[in-house]
């Protein structure tokens, strides 16, 4: 039976007072905790254990394409800026070699339920290169009929013919970067993209049988105004996407060099960011979208919203997902995978990535084997992120702990949030309230043992 999901309440005063730096928890522990002692051999050993007992999980496959031909100043992704198309031709050959090595290691007949191409700009690849990569995936893996196969799209750099090709080769979900339609904002971040370009891609995706269209927006960009972002939201809602993501722009120019091209004087104030966020939530909920969590909204009939109501929602490196039981195999430079209780990340630089493959080694730079404490904390953070509540009894049974005793320190901190009205604590449950949902990262951070010193927070972006 579907579970009723609380409505969202945006309490600006509370958000302003409690906003602080913190992780986005696409994983726990977060990637900055990975160690180089976990290497390609460590990974091989864990892959070998997948088949023990004959219960190997289905796979989620992530392909990272790092190339972009223009630089968006706000971007913090791992990317290579180039207009040289031969770069992708070389990259694809290495990608195919890594894929073959992984497939041999995993064994034949591996079922893939989820596939995601991210970047960079995945459609930097030529149509022939897309065909080549998809043919290799089908050669090495078994894609299921009703799988979730998605790709990130830059509408400025893709033709209707390429969208048709993507549909023909198996993609059924598309994510479109918009950020903001306001021309002044687009100039300030070096991303000029018309409403017409974006709508053309949405129409092409619908015409070619894509099941889901998602649009990405960012609030907190330079030159943004309440009125301007309101117009963007109206245009996006009129385009009728199945899902929407509204990310908080994290201005961290000391860490991300492209952001140094943004004029600090053009940045919106903290109050304006909050006002934009509040307006966005109001407009989207009035239009019928459901708040999934973090920055994500979806139509009530979308599979993410359905999965959340049914308690089946999951969160991984690609965001929210309905495929909770998959091991994640990640291919390409900087890509992060998950096998059993481990994480692994490929080399971040192309030269290092290529060098490892030239030596016939998996290009794994670092990773982590989770201990028992990491696993229980990961499960708690996952449940809070996806369902906004946890059953203490279920953790007692699954992890053989006394929840209140094991997390005595954390329960004391949660009591403070309970007094703020962010959550409710009973003997059996911890439940996030409607006004606590926007601050779910704060609540999750209580269970993050790696954030026990104040200095650790500085490396992360603001929660809101």
C-alpha positions in Angstrom: 0.0 0.0 0.0 1.3 3.5 -0.9 2.6 5.5 2.0 1.4 9.1 2.4 4.2 11.6 1.9 4.2 14.8 3.9 3.8 18.1 2.2 6.7 20.5 2.1 6.9 23.6 4.2 9.5 26.3 3.5 10.4 28.1 6.7 12.8 30.8 5.5 13.7 32.0 9.0 14.6 28.5 10.0 16.5 27.8 6.8 18.5 31.1 7.2 19.4 30.3 10.8 20.4 26.7 10.2 22.0 26.9 6.8 25.6 25.6 6.8 28.1 23.7 4.7 27.6 20.0 4.2 27.8 17.0 1.8 25.1 16.1 -0.7 25.3 12.4 0.2 25.3 10.8 -3.1 27.4 8.3 -1.1 28.4 7.7 2.5 31.2 8.0 3.3 31.7 10.8 0.8 34.2 10.6 -2.0 36.8 12.8 -0.2 37.2 9.9 2.3 38.4 7.5 -0.4 41.9 6.2 0.0 44.6 5.2 -2.5 45.3 2.0 -0.5 42.1 0.7 -2.2 43.3 0.0 -5.7 42.6 -2.1 -8.8 43.6 -5.3 -7.0 41.2 -4.5 -4.1 38.5 -3.9 -6.6 39.2 -7.2 -8.3 38.9 -9.1 -5.0 35.5 -7.6 -4.3 34.2 -8.3 -7.7 35.2 -11.9 -7.3 33.0 -12.1 -4.2 29.9 -11.0 -6.1 29.0 -14.5 -7.2 29.4 -16.2 -3.8 26.1 -17.9 -3.1 24.8 -17.2 -6.6 23.1 -14.0 -5.6 25.0 -11.4 -7.7 23.0 -8.2 -7.9 22.0 -6.7 -11.3 24.1 -3.8 -12.5 23.8 -0.1 -12.9 26.3 1.2 -15.5 27.7 4.7 -15.5 29.6 6.1 -18.5 31.5 9.4 -18.0 32.1 11.5 -21.1 34.3 14.5 -20.0 34.3 16.7 -23.0 32.6 20.1 -23.5 33.3 22.5 -26.3 32.5 25.6 -24.2 33.1 26.4 -20.5 30.2 27.2 -18.2 31.7 29.3 -15.5 29.6 27.8 -12.7 30.6 24.2 -13.5 32.3 22.0 -10.9 32.2 18.8 -12.9 35.2 16.9 -14.1 35.5 18.0 -17.7 37.8 18.7 -20.6 37.1 21.8 -22.7 38.0 21.3 -26.3 36.6 21.7 -29.8 38.9 19.0 -31.2 36.5 16.1 -32.1 39.4 13.7 -32.4 39.7 13.8 -28.6 36.5 11.8 -28.2 37.5 9.3 -30.9 40.6 8.4 -28.8 38.7 8.4 -25.6 36.0 6.0 -26.9 38.7 3.4 -27.7 40.0 3.5 -24.2 36.5 3.4 -22.8 35.8 0.3 -24.8 39.0 -1.3 -23.5 38.0 -0.6 -19.9 34.5 -1.9 -20.6 35.9 -5.2 -22.0 38.2 -5.6 -19.0 35.3 -5.0 -16.6 33.1 -7.4 -18.4 35.7 -10.1 -18.3 36.1 -9.6 -14.6 32.4 -9.6 -13.9 31.7 -12.7 -16.0 29.2 -13.3 -18.9 25.5 -12.6 -18.9 25.6 -9.6 -16.4 22.2 -7.9 -16.3 22.1 -4.1 -16.5 18.9 -2.5 -15.2 20.2 1.1 -15.2 22.4 3.0 -17.6 23.5 6.6 -17.4 25.7 8.7 -19.6 27.0 11.8 -17.8 29.6 14.4 -18.3 30.9 16.8 -19.4 28.6 16.6 -22.5 27.8 13.0 -23.5 26.6 14.2 -26.9 30.1 15.6 -27.6 30.4 12.0 -29.0 29.6 11.7 -32.7 26.6 9.7 -33.7 28.9 6.9 -34.9 30.7 7.0 -31.5 27.4 6.7 -29.7 26.5 3.7 -31.8 29.9 2.2 -31.1 29.6 2.6 -27.3 26.1 1.3 -27.2 26.9 -1.7 -29.4 29.8 -2.6 -27.0 27.5 -2.3 -24.0 25.0 -4.7 -25.7 27.9 -7.0 -26.6 29.2 -7.3 -23.0 26.0 -6.9 -20.9 22.4 -7.9 -21.0 20.1 -4.8 -21.0 16.6 -5.6 -19.7 13.4 -4.5 -21.6 12.1 -2.1 -18.9 15.5 -0.7 -17.8 16.2 2.9 -16.9 18.6 4.2 -19.6 19.3 7.9 -19.3 21.6 10.6 -20.8 22.4 14.2 -20.0 21.9 16.6 -22.9 23.1 20.1 -23.7 20.4 21.4 -26.0 22.8 23.8 -27.7 25.0 21.0 -29.1 22.6 18.3 -30.3 20.4 17.7 -33.3 17.0 16.2 -33.7 18.7 13.4 -35.6 20.9 12.6 -32.6 17.9 12.5 -30.2 16.3 10.0 -32.6 19.5 7.9 -32.6 19.5 7.9 -28.8 16.0 6.6 -28.8 16.8 3.9 -31.4 19.9 2.7 -29.5 17.9 2.2 -26.2 17.9 5.5 -24.2 14.5 6.2 -22.7 15.2 9.0 -20.3 16.7 12.4 -20.9 18.1 15.1 -18.6 18.3 18.6 -20.1 20.5 21.4 -18.6 18.8 24.8 -18.6 20.0 26.5 -15.4 18.1 29.8 -16.3 16.5 31.4 -19.4 17.4 34.9 -18.3 19.8 36.4 -20.9 21.7 38.4 -18.4 22.3 35.4 -16.2 23.3 33.3 -19.3 25.9 35.9 -20.3 27.3 36.1 -16.7 27.9 32.3 -16.7 28.9 31.9 -20.4 26.0 29.6 -21.3 23.8 31.2 -24.0 20.8 28.9 -24.6 17.4 29.9 -26.0 14.0 28.6 -24.9 13.4 27.5 -28.5 16.5 25.3 -28.5 15.4 23.6 -25.2 11.8 23.1 -26.4 13.0 21.6 -29.6 14.9 18.9 -27.8 11.9 18.2 -25.4 9.6 17.8 -28.4 12.2 15.6 -30.2 12.5 13.4 -27.1 8.7 13.0 -26.8 8.5 12.2 -30.5 11.1 9.5 -30.2 9.5 7.6 -27.3 11.5 8.8 -24.3 9.6 7.9 -21.1 10.9 10.7 -19.0 12.1 14.3 -19.6 14.0 16.0 -16.8 15.1 19.7 -16.6 17.9 21.0 -14.5 17.8 24.6 -13.1 20.2 26.4 -10.8 19.4 29.1 -8.3 22.0 31.5 -6.8 23.7 32.3 -10.1 25.1 35.8 -10.8 22.6 38.4 -12.1 19.6 36.3 -11.0 16.5 38.2 -9.9 13.2 37.0 -8.4 11.3 38.2 -11.4 13.7 36.7 -13.9 13.8 33.3 -12.3 10.0 33.4 -12.0 9.7 33.8 -15.7 12.2 30.9 -16.2 10.1 28.7 -13.9 6.9 29.6 -15.8 8.5 28.6 -19.1 9.8 25.4 -17.7 6.5 24.4 -16.1 4.8 25.2 -19.5 7.2 22.7 -21.1 5.7 20.1 -18.8 8.8 18.0 -17.9 8.3 14.8 -15.9 11.0 15.8 -13.4 12.7 19.0 -12.3 15.9 19.6 -10.4 16.7 23.0 -8.8 20.2 23.0 -7.6 21.8 25.5 -5.2 24.8 27.1 -6.9 27.8 26.6 -4.7 30.2 29.5 -5.4 33.6 28.1 -4.4 36.1 29.9 -6.7 39.1 28.9 -4.5 38.4 25.2 -5.4 36.9 25.4 -8.9 38.9 27.7 -11.2 36.2 28.4 -13.8 34.1 30.1 -11.1 36.8 32.8 -10.8 35.4 34.3 -14.0 32.2 35.1 -12.2 32.1 38.6 -10.7 31.4 38.4 -7.0 29.5 41.7 -7.2 26.9 40.0 -9.4 26.1 37.3 -6.9 22.6 37.3 -5.3 22.4 37.9 -1.6 21.6 35.1 0.8 18.1 36.5 1.3 17.4 36.7 -2.4 18.5 33.1 -2.8 16.0 32.1 -0.1 13.3 34.1 -1.8 14.0 32.5 -5.2 13.9 29.0 -3.5 10.7 29.7 -1.8 9.1 31.0 -5.0 10.3 27.9 -6.9 8.8 25.5 -4.4 5.5 27.4 -4.4 5.3 27.5 -8.2 6.2 23.8 -8.6 3.9 22.5 -6.0 1.1 24.7 -7.3 1.7 23.1 -10.7 1.3 19.6 -9.2 4.9 18.5 -8.8 5.8 16.5 -5.7 9.0 17.2 -3.7 11.1 14.1 -3.8 14.0 15.3 -1.7 17.1 17.5 -1.9 16.6 19.5 -5.1 14.3 17.1 -6.9 10.6 17.4 -7.9 8.5 15.0 -10.0 5.0 14.6 -11.3 2.9 12.4 -8.9 2.6 9.7 -11.5 6.4 9.7 -12.2 8.1 6.5 -11.1 10.3 8.4 -8.6 7.2 9.8 -6.8 5.5 6.4 -6.9 8.7 4.7 -5.5 8.8 7.2 -2.7 5.2 6.6 -1.7 5.9 2.9 -1.8 9.1 3.1 0.2 11.3 1.9 -2.7 13.2 5.1 -3.5 17.0 4.9 -3.5 19.8 7.5 -3.9 23.2 7.0 -5.6 25.9 8.9 -7.5 23.4 9.8 -10.3 20.8 11.1 -7.8 17.4 9.5 -6.9 16.6 6.1 -8.5 14.1 3.2 -8.2 16.9 0.6 -8.6 18.0 0.0 -5.0 19.7 -3.3 -5.3 22.2 -2.6 -8.1 25.9 -2.8 -8.0 27.3 0.3 -9.9 30.0 -0.3 -12.5 31.5 3.1 -13.5 33.5 3.6 -16.7 35.5 6.6 -17.9 37.8 9.2 -16.3 36.9 10.1 -12.7 33.9 7.8 -12.6 32.8 6.3 -9.2 31.5 2.8 -8.8 30.0 0.7 -6.0 30.4 -3.0 -5.6 29.1 -4.6 -2.4 30.4 -2.7 0.6 33.0 -0.8 -1.5 33.5 2.3 -3.6 36.1 2.9 -6.3 37.0 5.9 -8.4 38.9 6.1 -11.6 41.8 8.5 -12.3 40.7 12.1 -12.7 43.1 13.0 -15.4 43.0 11.7 -19.0 46.7 11.0 -19.1 46.6 8.8 -15.9 43.5 7.1 -17.1 45.0 6.2 -20.5 48.3 5.2 -18.9 46.7 2.6 -16.7 44.7 1.1 -19.6 47.9 1.0 -21.7 49.4 -1.1 -18.9 46.3 -3.4 -19.1 45.3 -2.3 -15.6 41.9 -1.1 -14.5 42.2 2.7 -14.1 41.2 2.8 -10.4 42.8 5.6 -8.5 41.3 5.2 -5.1 38.4 3.7 -3.2 37.1 2.5 0.2 36.0 -0.6 1.9 33.2 0.3 4.3 33.3 -1.1 7.8 30.3 -2.1 9.9 29.8 1.4 11.3 30.0 3.0 7.8 27.3 0.5 6.6 24.7 1.3 9.3 25.3 5.0 8.9 25.0 4.8 5.1 21.7 3.0 5.5 20.3 5.6 7.9 21.4 8.5 5.7 19.9 6.7 2.7 16.5 6.2 4.5 16.4 9.8 5.6 17.3 11.2 2.2 14.7 9.1 0.4 11.8 8.6 2.9 12.3 11.2 5.6 11.9 8.7 8.4 13.6 5.7 9.9 12.4 2.8 12.1 14.9 2.4 14.9 13.7 -1.2 15.4 14.5 -2.1 11.9 18.1 -1.0 12.4 18.3 -2.9 15.7 17.3 -6.1 13.9 19.3 -5.6 10.7 22.5 -4.4 12.3 22.3 -6.0 15.8 22.6 -2.7 17.7 20.6 -0.9 20.3 19.9 2.3 18.3 19.4 4.7 21.1 22.5 3.5 22.9 24.7 3.2 19.7 23.7 6.7 18.6 23.5 8.3 22.0 25.5 11.3 20.9 23.5 11.7 17.7 20.2 11.4 19.5 21.2 14.3 21.7 21.8 16.5 18.6 18.6 15.3 17.1 16.7 16.5 20.2 17.9 20.0 19.3 16.4 19.7 15.8 13.2 18.3 17.4 13.0 21.5 19.5 13.4 23.5 16.2 10.5 21.5 14.7 12.6 19.7 12.0 11.7 16.2 13.2 9.7 14.1 15.7 11.3 11.4 17.8 9.3 8.5 19.3 10.5 5.3 20.9 10.3 3.5 17.5 10.6 6.2 14.8 12.6 9.3 13.8 10.3 11.3 11.4 11.2 14.4 9.5 8.5 17.1 9.6 7.3 19.0 6.5 9.4 22.0 7.4 12.4 19.8 8.2 12.5 18.3 4.7 14.3 21.3 3.1 17.1 20.8 5.7 17.4 17.1 5.3 21.1 17.4 4.7 21.5 19.0 8.2 19.7 16.0 9.8 21.8 13.5 7.8 25.0 15.3 8.9 24.3 14.4 12.5 25.0 10.7 11.5 28.2 11.5 9.6 31.0 10.5 12.0 33.6 12.2 9.7 32.1 15.6 10.4 32.9 15.6 14.1 35.3 18.5 13.8 34.2 21.9 12.8 36.9 22.4 10.2 35.6 19.5 8.2 32.5 21.5 7.1 34.5 24.0 5.1 35.2 21.7 2.2 31.5 21.4 1.3 28.9 23.7 -0.2 26.1 25.4 1.7 23.0 23.2 2.4 20.7 25.9 1.0 
